[in-house]
Amino acid sequence: MLLKYLPDEPKIGFMKVRMAAFVLSCIMIIASIALVATRGLNFGIDFVGGVVLEVETPNEPINVGRIRDTLAPLNLGDIQVTEVREVVAVDSAATVAMIRAGSPEGEGEEVELAVQAMTNSMIDTLKAEFEGLEIRRNEAVGPKVSGELMTDGVLALVVALGLMLVYIWFRFQWQYSVGAILALVHDIILTIGMFAFTQFEFNLSTIAALLTIVGYSMNDTVVVYDRVREELRRYKKMPVTDVIDLSVNRTLSRTLLTSGTTLLALFAIFILGGDVLRGFSFAMIWGIFVGTYSSIFIASAILLQTGVRPGGKSDEDNEPIPHGAQV
């Protein structure tokens, strides 16, 4: 195993490169904001409303142009049709296509009914044109519901960050809470920026992934912070920079093991889980990377900027820690 090649107690000077890490993070945050402002996010039906159909043509290969021509008389505006993947079968060349149409303009219950009517007309038209066509996925969301989902999603993120700020404040000190929340905001911005760059669909499952990333990153940060607080009490005369490096190094094996095993499962979901789970797993994979990075280089380094100092009681300053002690 790769971890066997790491020393039992690594002595990596993480805080020596903290300014470079800050600069890199600032560049990535600015780039993420610029990408969201210029390219925007590829919002899913959950947030913009409309109709999404996933259809399978078991008797013939998919023809994107023919699907567009078939739906054109319905006057549904800009219809996006993409071939998803080929389904290998013994006696046929079945293929799958994703069809997406925007929601009608307007508000109120009439628009919600119009979306349902639009869905039914699209399905009837396609089945009349393609013999044996199967509907694999059928989603219809009106503009009112999509707006509520967007508001609830943003509110969930804000509430989660606020509650974690309060928890860390009471659990540790205000310096720790500031570092933890800034690291979480860093992770969220970079994840949203990556979605703007890749144009993966941003939907409710992505919000769920962001909330999961927040919890994962916070858990990793709390482990590091707990060790920092413990070492600050033991080594009151040691420079804070050295204490933080010592703490991060002594939690490094735990961090690598947790991140590594989680990534193995996420890569499996990304490769084998299909299109429905691809956006969620991609957000989680990227979030694990940036969350681990921020726990080490951002959350820990911010403690130096906020002026955390040794505290608590200890029987003896510079008391040695037993060899091989783990969190």
C-alpha positions as CSV (number, residue, x, y, z in Angstrom):
1,M,0.0,0.0,0.0
2,L,1.2,3.5,-0.8
3,L,1.0,4.7,2.8
4,K,3.6,2.1,3.8
5,Y,6.2,4.2,2.0
6,L,5.4,7.3,4.0
7,P,7.3,7.9,7.3
8,D,5.5,7.1,10.5
9,E,5.8,10.7,11.6
10,P,6.2,12.9,8.5
11,K,7.8,16.3,9.0
12,I,6.4,18.3,6.0
13,G,6.5,22.0,6.4
14,F,3.0,22.8,5.2
15,M,3.0,26.3,6.7
16,K,6.1,27.3,4.7
17,V,4.0,27.3,1.6
18,R,0.9,28.8,3.0
19,M,1.2,32.1,1.2
20,A,1.6,30.3,-2.1
21,A,-1.5,28.3,-1.3
22,F,-3.4,31.5,-0.4
23,V,-2.4,33.0,-3.8
24,L,-3.4,29.9,-5.7
25,S,-6.7,29.8,-3.9
26,C,-7.4,33.5,-4.6
27,I,-6.6,32.9,-8.3
28,M,-8.9,29.9,-8.4
29,I,-11.7,31.7,-6.6
30,I,-11.5,34.7,-9.0
31,A,-11.4,32.3,-12.0
32,S,-14.5,30.5,-10.6
33,I,-16.4,33.7,-10.2
34,A,-15.4,34.8,-13.7
35,L,-16.5,31.5,-15.2
36,V,-19.9,31.7,-13.5
37,A,-20.4,35.3,-14.6
38,T,-19.3,34.7,-18.2
39,R,-20.2,31.0,-19.1
40,G,-22.9,30.6,-16.4
41,L,-24.1,27.3,-15.0
42,N,-25.9,24.6,-16.9
43,F,-28.9,24.6,-14.7
44,G,-31.0,21.4,-14.8
45,I,-34.7,21.2,-15.1
46,D,-35.0,21.4,-11.3
47,F,-34.0,25.1,-11.4
48,V,-35.2,26.4,-14.7
49,G,-38.3,24.4,-15.4
50,G,-39.3,22.6,-18.5
51,V,-39.4,19.0,-19.8
52,V,-36.7,16.4,-19.9
53,L,-37.3,13.1,-21.8
54,E,-34.9,10.2,-22.2
55,V,-36.1,8.0,-25.0
56,E,-34.8,4.7,-26.4
57,T,-35.2,3.6,-30.0
58,P,-34.8,-0.2,-29.9
59,N,-35.4,-0.8,-33.6
60,E,-33.1,1.8,-35.2
61,P,-30.1,4.0,-34.3
62,I,-30.9,7.4,-32.9
63,N,-31.2,10.3,-35.3
64,V,-30.9,13.6,-33.6
65,G,-32.0,15.6,-36.6
66,R,-35.1,13.5,-37.2
67,I,-36.2,14.0,-33.6
68,R,-35.8,17.7,-33.9
69,D,-37.8,17.7,-37.1
70,T,-40.5,15.6,-35.6
71,L,-40.9,18.0,-32.6
72,A,-40.6,21.2,-34.7
73,P,-44.4,21.5,-35.5
74,L,-45.2,21.6,-31.8
75,N,-43.5,25.1,-31.7
76,L,-41.8,24.4,-28.3
77,G,-39.0,26.8,-28.9
78,D,-35.3,25.7,-28.6
79,I,-35.2,22.0,-28.2
80,Q,-32.0,20.3,-27.2
81,V,-31.4,16.8,-28.4
82,T,-28.3,14.8,-27.5
83,E,-27.3,11.2,-28.0
84,V,-26.5,9.8,-24.5
85,R,-25.0,6.4,-25.2
86,E,-25.4,3.3,-27.4
87,V,-27.1,0.3,-25.8
88,V,-25.4,-2.9,-27.1
89,A,-27.9,-5.6,-27.8
90,V,-27.7,-8.9,-29.6
91,D,-30.4,-8.4,-32.2
92,S,-30.7,-4.6,-32.3
93,A,-28.8,-1.3,-32.3
94,A,-30.8,0.5,-29.7
95,T,-29.7,4.0,-28.8
96,V,-30.7,6.5,-26.1
97,A,-31.4,10.2,-26.6
98,M,-31.9,13.1,-24.1
99,I,-34.5,15.7,-25.1
100,R,-34.8,18.9,-23.2
101,A,-37.4,21.7,-23.8
102,G,-37.8,24.9,-21.9
103,S,-40.8,25.9,-19.8
104,P,-43.5,28.1,-21.3
105,E,-43.3,31.7,-20.2
106,G,-45.7,33.0,-17.6
107,E,-46.7,32.3,-14.0
108,G,-49.4,30.5,-12.1
109,E,-51.2,27.3,-12.3
110,E,-51.9,27.7,-16.0
111,V,-48.2,27.4,-16.8
112,E,-47.9,24.3,-14.7
113,L,-50.7,22.7,-16.7
114,A,-49.1,23.9,-19.9
115,V,-45.9,22.0,-19.0
116,Q,-47.8,18.8,-18.4
117,A,-49.7,19.2,-21.7
118,M,-46.3,19.9,-23.5
119,T,-44.9,16.7,-22.1
120,N,-47.9,14.6,-23.2
121,S,-47.8,16.1,-26.8
122,M,-44.0,15.5,-27.1
123,I,-44.4,11.8,-26.0
124,D,-47.4,11.2,-28.3
125,T,-45.6,12.8,-31.3
126,L,-42.4,10.8,-30.8
127,K,-44.3,7.5,-30.3
128,A,-46.2,8.1,-33.5
129,E,-43.0,8.7,-35.5
130,F,-40.7,6.1,-33.9
131,E,-42.0,2.5,-33.8
132,G,-41.4,0.8,-30.5
133,L,-40.0,4.0,-28.8
134,E,-39.6,3.7,-25.0
135,I,-39.7,6.5,-22.5
136,R,-36.8,5.8,-20.1
137,R,-37.1,9.1,-18.2
138,N,-39.9,11.7,-18.0
139,E,-39.5,14.9,-15.9
140,A,-41.6,18.0,-16.0
141,V,-41.2,21.0,-13.7
142,G,-43.0,24.3,-13.9
143,P,-41.3,27.7,-13.4
144,K,-42.9,28.2,-9.9
145,V,-41.6,24.9,-8.6
146,S,-38.2,25.4,-10.1
147,G,-37.9,28.8,-8.5
148,E,-38.9,27.4,-5.1
149,L,-36.3,24.6,-5.5
150,M,-33.6,27.1,-6.3
151,T,-34.4,29.3,-3.3
152,D,-34.6,26.2,-1.0
153,G,-31.2,25.0,-2.3
154,V,-29.4,28.2,-1.7
155,L,-31.1,28.6,1.8
156,A,-29.9,25.0,2.7
157,L,-26.3,26.0,1.9
158,V,-26.5,29.2,3.9
159,V,-28.2,27.6,6.9
160,A,-25.6,24.8,6.9
161,L,-22.7,27.3,6.9
162,G,-24.3,29.4,9.6
163,L,-24.9,26.4,11.9
164,M,-21.4,25.1,11.4
165,L,-20.0,28.6,12.2
166,V,-21.9,28.6,15.5
167,Y,-20.9,25.0,16.3
168,I,-17.1,25.6,15.8
169,W,-17.3,28.9,17.7
170,F,-18.6,27.1,20.8
171,R,-16.6,23.9,20.2
172,F,-13.3,25.7,19.8
173,Q,-12.6,29.5,19.6
174,W,-13.7,32.2,17.2
175,Q,-10.4,31.9,15.3
176,Y,-11.2,28.3,14.5
177,S,-14.7,29.1,13.4
178,V,-13.5,31.8,11.0
179,G,-10.9,29.5,9.5
180,A,-13.4,26.6,9.1
181,I,-16.1,28.8,7.4
182,L,-13.6,30.5,5.1
183,A,-12.4,27.0,4.0
184,L,-15.9,25.8,3.4
185,V,-16.8,28.9,1.3
186,H,-13.6,28.3,-0.6
187,D,-14.6,24.7,-1.3
188,I,-18.1,25.7,-2.4
189,I,-17.0,28.5,-4.8
190,L,-14.4,26.3,-6.4
191,T,-16.9,23.5,-6.9
192,I,-19.4,25.8,-8.5
193,G,-16.7,27.2,-10.6
194,M,-15.7,23.8,-11.8
195,F,-19.3,23.2,-12.8
196,A,-19.3,26.4,-14.8
197,F,-16.1,25.2,-16.5
198,T,-17.2,21.7,-17.4
199,Q,-20.9,22.6,-17.9
200,F,-22.0,19.5,-16.0
201,E,-25.7,19.9,-15.2
202,F,-26.3,21.8,-12.0
203,N,-29.4,20.5,-10.3
204,L,-30.8,19.4,-6.9
205,S,-28.3,16.4,-6.8
206,T,-25.5,19.0,-7.1
207,I,-26.9,20.9,-4.1
208,A,-26.9,17.6,-2.2
209,A,-23.3,17.0,-3.2
210,L,-22.4,20.5,-2.1
211,L,-24.0,19.9,1.3
212,T,-22.1,16.6,1.6
213,I,-18.9,18.3,0.7
214,V,-19.5,20.9,3.4
215,G,-20.0,18.1,5.9
216,Y,-16.9,16.1,4.7
217,S,-14.6,19.1,4.7
218,M,-15.8,20.2,8.1
219,N,-15.2,16.8,9.5
220,D,-11.7,16.8,8.2
221,T,-11.1,20.3,9.4
222,V,-12.4,19.5,12.9
223,V,-10.0,16.6,13.2
224,V,-7.0,18.8,12.3
225,Y,-8.3,21.6,14.6
226,D,-8.7,19.2,17.5
227,R,-5.1,18.1,17.2
228,V,-3.9,21.7,16.8
229,R,-5.7,22.7,20.1
230,E,-4.3,19.6,21.9
231,E,-0.7,20.4,20.7
232,L,-1.0,24.1,21.6
233,R,-1.8,23.0,25.1
234,R,1.2,20.7,25.3
235,Y,3.8,22.8,23.5
236,K,3.1,26.3,24.9
237,K,6.7,27.5,24.1
238,M,6.8,26.1,20.6
239,P,6.1,28.5,17.7
240,V,2.5,28.3,16.6
241,T,3.7,27.6,13.0
242,D,5.6,24.5,14.2
243,V,2.7,23.3,16.3
244,I,0.3,23.5,13.3
245,D,2.8,21.7,11.1
246,L,3.1,19.0,13.8
247,S,-0.7,18.6,14.1
248,V,-1.3,18.4,10.3
249,N,1.5,15.8,9.9
250,R,0.1,13.7,12.7
251,T,-3.4,13.6,11.1
252,L,-2.0,13.2,7.6
253,S,-2.3,9.4,7.4
254,R,-5.9,9.6,8.6
255,T,-6.7,12.2,6.0
256,L,-5.2,10.3,3.1
257,L,-6.9,7.0,4.2
258,T,-10.3,8.7,4.4
259,S,-10.0,10.6,1.2
260,G,-8.5,7.7,-0.7
261,T,-11.2,5.2,0.2
262,T,-14.0,7.7,-0.4
263,L,-12.5,8.5,-3.9
264,L,-12.5,4.8,-4.8
265,A,-16.2,4.6,-4.3
266,L,-16.9,7.9,-6.0
267,F,-14.9,7.0,-9.1
268,A,-16.8,3.8,-9.4
269,I,-20.1,5.7,-9.2
270,F,-18.9,8.2,-11.8
271,I,-17.9,5.5,-14.3
272,L,-20.7,3.0,-13.7
273,G,-23.5,5.0,-12.2
274,G,-24.9,6.5,-15.4
275,D,-25.9,10.0,-16.3
276,V,-28.2,10.5,-13.4
277,L,-25.4,10.2,-10.8
278,R,-22.6,11.6,-12.9
279,G,-23.0,15.2,-11.8
280,F,-23.3,14.2,-8.1
281,S,-20.3,12.0,-8.2
282,F,-18.2,14.5,-10.1
283,A,-19.0,17.2,-7.6
284,M,-18.1,14.9,-4.8
285,I,-14.8,13.9,-6.4
286,W,-13.8,17.5,-7.0
287,G,-15.0,18.4,-3.5
288,I,-12.9,15.7,-1.8
289,F,-9.8,17.1,-3.5
290,V,-10.4,20.8,-2.7
291,G,-11.8,19.9,0.8
292,T,-8.6,18.0,1.7
293,Y,-6.5,20.8,0.3
294,S,-8.4,23.5,2.2
295,S,-8.3,21.6,5.5
296,I,-4.5,21.5,5.3
297,F,-3.5,24.7,3.6
298,I,-6.4,27.1,4.2
299,A,-8.2,26.3,7.4
300,S,-5.0,25.6,9.3
301,A,-3.1,28.5,7.9
302,I,-5.9,31.0,8.7
303,L,-5.2,30.2,12.4
304,L,-1.9,32.0,12.1
305,Q,-3.6,35.0,10.5
306,T,-6.3,35.2,13.2
307,G,-3.7,35.0,16.0
308,V,-4.5,31.8,17.7
309,R,-2.4,31.3,20.8
310,P,-1.6,28.4,23.2
311,G,-4.3,27.9,25.8
312,G,-5.7,25.4,28.3
313,K,-4.0,23.6,31.1
314,S,-1.0,21.3,30.9
315,D,1.0,19.5,33.5
316,E,4.3,20.4,31.9
317,D,5.3,22.6,29.0
318,N,6.8,20.8,26.1
319,E,5.6,17.5,27.4
320,P,6.7,14.8,25.0
321,I,4.0,12.9,23.0
322,P,4.3,9.2,23.0
323,H,5.9,7.8,19.8
324,G,3.3,6.8,17.2
325,A,0.4,8.5,18.9
326,Q,-2.7,8.8,16.6
327,V,-5.8,10.8,16.6
